[in-house]
Amino acid sequence: PRNIATFTDYARRRKVLGGLMTQWELSTRFHDECMPLVAFAGRLWNNASYDPELAWKQSLDSVFPGASGRLKDAVRAVSEIPRRFPSSPRRSAQQGILTEAEYANLLLSRNALDLLMEAGKPLKGLQGRILDDLEQTMRLHILQMRLRDLLPSIASPRRPAGDLPLLRKRLKDAVKE
């Protein structure tokens, strides 16, 4: 969403004729989770004034008509959390433990997922598929962050032997997830 908003702000001052929104996924199908972002971009690009807050409100109202404010907040929160490509295992192990920003991202991701699950239970059809896709995306993101946090401890040659039981449990939980 930040890329969409900042590019839109940049482009509107340069009289750009249009835009093309791309989806960088290794998939042969449209991911339903993208629907709120596509609606956001469309509203932002087609409103008379540049107003990301209004564009979010309009897009969530159109994708989830009649849904609670909590659900719309959860969808927006999940959509706004930055997700980066995971580092290779070797690079993750060399990076050390999670940075403050990475840890904050992990906590926000967990809370946004909890809110999404709590607020979106009864939805079916396209709305239910959107929520299912968002849930799976967040679960994968959280798992990637957990592994990113775990790998440096596992790979460390200076790891205290007393850490092994907890590390094994954390790894077992990650494999289960």
C-alpha positions in Angstrom: 0.0 0.0 0.0 2.8 2.4 0.7 4.3 1.8 -2.7 0.9 2.4 -4.3 0.3 5.6 -2.3 3.8 7.1 -2.8 3.9 6.3 -6.5 0.4 7.7 -6.9 1.4 10.9 -5.2 4.5 11.1 -7.4 2.6 10.3 -10.6 -0.3 12.7 -10.1 2.0 15.7 -10.2 3.5 14.6 -13.5 0.3 14.1 -15.5 0.7 10.3 -16.0 -2.0 8.9 -18.2 -2.5 5.7 -16.3 -1.0 2.9 -14.2 -0.5 -0.8 -14.2 -0.6 -2.7 -11.0 1.4 -5.9 -11.0 1.4 -8.9 -8.8 4.8 -10.4 -8.2 4.0 -14.0 -7.3 5.0 -17.4 -8.5 1.4 -18.3 -9.3 -0.9 -19.0 -12.1 -4.0 -17.6 -10.4 -5.1 -14.2 -9.0 -4.7 -14.2 -5.2 -7.9 -13.2 -3.6 -5.9 -11.5 -0.9 -5.0 -8.8 -3.4 -8.6 -7.7 -3.9 -8.4 -5.0 -1.1 -5.2 -3.6 -2.6 -6.5 -3.6 -6.1 -9.6 -1.7 -4.9 -7.4 0.7 -2.9 -5.3 1.5 -6.0 -8.4 1.9 -8.1 -10.0 4.3 -5.6 -6.8 6.2 -5.1 -6.2 6.6 -8.8 -9.8 7.6 -9.6 -10.7 10.0 -6.8 -10.6 13.7 -7.6 -8.2 14.4 -4.8 -5.2 12.4 -3.3 -6.6 11.0 -0.1 -5.3 7.5 0.9 -7.5 7.4 4.0 -10.6 7.9 1.9 -9.4 5.4 -0.7 -8.9 2.8 2.0 -12.4 3.4 3.4 -14.0 3.3 0.0 -12.1 0.2 -1.1 -12.9 -1.7 2.1 -16.5 -0.7 2.0 -16.7 -2.0 -1.6 -14.9 -5.3 -0.9 -16.6 -5.9 2.5 -20.0 -4.2 2.3 -21.7 -4.3 5.7 -18.7 -5.8 7.5 -17.8 -4.5 10.9 -15.2 -1.8 11.4 -13.0 -4.3 13.3 -12.9 -6.5 10.2 -12.0 -3.7 7.9 -9.3 -2.5 10.3 -7.9 -6.0 10.5 -7.8 -6.3 6.7 -6.1 -3.0 6.4 -3.6 -3.8 9.1 -2.7 -7.1 7.5 -2.4 -5.4 4.1 -0.2 -2.6 5.5 2.3 -4.7 7.4 5.6 -4.8 5.4 6.5 -8.3 4.3 9.9 -8.8 2.8 11.4 -11.7 0.9 12.9 -14.1 3.3 16.7 -14.3 3.5 18.5 -17.5 2.6 19.1 -19.8 5.6 22.8 -19.0 5.4 22.3 -15.2 5.3 19.7 -15.4 8.2 22.1 -17.3 10.3 24.7 -14.6 9.7 22.3 -11.8 10.5 21.9 -12.6 14.1 18.8 -12.3 16.2 15.8 -10.2 15.0 16.3 -6.5 15.0 13.9 -4.2 16.9 12.1 -3.4 13.7 11.8 -7.1 12.7 10.6 -8.1 16.2 8.0 -5.3 16.1 6.9 -6.5 12.7 6.5 -10.0 14.1 4.4 -8.8 17.0 2.2 -6.6 14.8 1.8 -9.5 12.4 0.6 -11.8 15.2 -1.8 -9.3 16.5 -3.2 -8.4 13.1 -3.7 -12.1 12.3 -5.5 -12.6 15.7 -7.7 -9.6 14.9 -8.4 -10.8 11.4 -9.4 -14.3 12.7 -11.6 -12.9 15.4 -13.4 -10.4 13.3 -13.8 -12.4 10.1 -15.2 -15.7 11.2 -18.7 -15.7 9.6 -17.8 -14.7 6.1 -18.3 -17.0 3.1 -17.9 -16.7 -0.7 -15.4 -14.2 -2.2 -15.0 -12.4 1.1 -14.3 -15.6 2.9 -11.7 -16.5 0.3 -10.1 -13.1 0.6 -9.8 -13.6 4.4 -8.5 -17.2 3.9 -5.8 -15.9 1.6 -4.9 -13.1 3.9 -4.7 -15.6 6.8 -2.4 -17.9 4.9 -0.2 -15.0 3.8 0.2 -13.8 7.4 0.8 -17.3 8.7 3.6 -17.8 6.2 5.0 -14.3 7.0 5.0 -15.1 10.7 6.6 -18.5 10.1 9.3 -16.9 8.0 10.0 -14.4 10.8 10.1 -17.2 13.4 12.6 -19.1 11.3 14.6 -16.0 10.7 14.7 -15.6 14.5 15.5 -19.3 15.1 18.3 -20.0 12.6 21.0 -17.8 14.1 20.6 -19.6 17.4 20.7 -23.0 15.8 23.8 -22.2 13.6 25.8 -20.5 16.3 28.9 -22.5 17.3 28.9 -20.5 20.6 25.3 -21.7 21.5 25.1 -22.8 25.2 24.2 -26.4 25.5 21.4 -25.5 27.9 19.6 -23.7 25.0 19.2 -27.0 23.0 15.8 -28.2 24.5 14.1 -24.8 23.9 15.6 -24.6 20.4 14.4 -28.1 19.6 10.9 -27.2 20.8 10.8 -24.0 18.8 12.0 -25.9 15.7 9.5 -28.6 16.2 6.7 -26.0 16.5 7.9 -24.3 13.3 7.9 -27.6 11.4 4.4 -28.3 12.7 3.2 -24.9 11.5 
